[in-house]
């Protein structure tokens, strides 16, 4: 009886109801993305009983994707592979053993390294997270990495109270923009440091854009240096650093007693010249935040789903807007990748995150 | 009735049974110690009801004392003042309201900045800690700062288990010597980094001295670099840094996942060039330890007394030896202070802590 059931299930699991090919960007060796990436159309194999066929529609390109291709990221996917840790799409078909997902559901990958730079992919049901269908595809695509990073950095290190203050550099980054919006929701002030632009007009336009996202004080490093009344924004209990190098001192210097500096990026590619005095006498802490590390470690899926639900509610109620982005069709992936590689020159305005878009599979 | 009682008590409180002068080292302004320190004999005033007259017999000179005189330490005593945060002596006389101390008791200051570089001093009973009378005066004098620092750094940051490993630089320092002895007691391995001496023979003698104190591995930084089998000493979960600057990287590099680097000194007077990758991807932490800060903060006197009792037991049972020292009579204080000022040149052998000794007041 069991044998018959298994045989039936095996037949069923191979019965993908139509022929599907996935357009995917791939790499078979590490190197500079434009040198090693190539395009490949791949036929989608039969679905196993717990498999889910996903049609990706939007896959953001993050710095960690670029670093993964370069081979400088600690997560090393098996090669040849498809890059991309983030994306959103719709379920096209499910294997017979799939119970929590159905065709039409909006989903995102629940793990890192699942490869999102492709129009279609097959995963085990357990590897996907079902999202609120009210999210539009871009809100869904950007839900995971940057908002979760902002959220967890705000929640995990110090017990922030209304009236406290957060300081951050790289304020024009997507994480920076979510930090200032979430802080505003929580009644927490933010001091946001950004680089002056080429002209005073561009600098003012960038500042205004960040103020519109809810930043309390938006200043260049020089302006902060001259700022006299910094105390009035509250106790600066935590700093978020994605720059590294000497500019990080602007944060360390202003942390309150027992403050924490959390580093989540190092765009300046320079170590932090950590002064010993404040570490000892102000009881400061330097910590690092890595979303994938924490996720892998904690294994607390329920807490993660609750967080994603809270962020979803904020987005659907308009309390949090997604950071600026530019959608580029996957056929133009070379231009999308090229625009995503970090360059030291100062952007003219607020940087936009690049997202690869894929067509709907009908 | 109350008025008569108060008057009687006032009379009593002035009745110091003999004339006492204190020989004390003082400074009335900040500067280089040998420039600003001077000697002064001061008559001891009347004892208040809760006052205790202490005859200091041994007062160690710590780097923090030198920095306090230089004005670079965050604790700023009222000037003119007597330097010294550490010392041990015997109670000579007590005011009538003193209940927990009596003449002959062995005591040490229970707070920072009480000024120990003097033969006699009057404190409120609450400012003193009564020590086990079995301790000899040198064991008592060195009980507080260095052993407490080692103890609290080992207990407060990670939950060390037998078989784990601690890495430290400045291993020839007094704190370093207590760290390796306490770790040995706790079944924890230690990797101890020291500077090579002028000759190979001196280097070997220094290494042997540290091995005799219980260090598991005692190496120069170059030797550690070439060491291949570091894993066999256990998980390196915490590092203790009193050097700072680039040499600190030797510790950071070898910390295990989620390891903590605790900085308690900065003899190299250079910031720590903290690499961002390990902070983020290895979830490392940089913390600072300041004994006075923690004591002031916690206010947990019971825990502190329990710790001092545990350290006392270890010393009395011979499980922990006090770090090498040199006792210098207070009359020769200039030489004592001069020997205590940190110099960059490499010592020929194991450095000895300097302790000012004062005569018994009979």
Interface residues (C-beta under 8 A of the other chain):
Chain A: X74 X244 X263 X264 X265 X266 X271 X272 X273 X274 X275 X276 X277 X278 X279 X280 X281 X282 X283 X284 X285 X286 X287 X288 X289 X290 X293 X297
Chain B: X74 X244 X263 X264 X265 X266 X271 X272 X273 X274 X275 X276 X277 X278 X279 X280 X281 X282 X283 X284 X285 X286 X287 X288 X289 X290 X293 X297
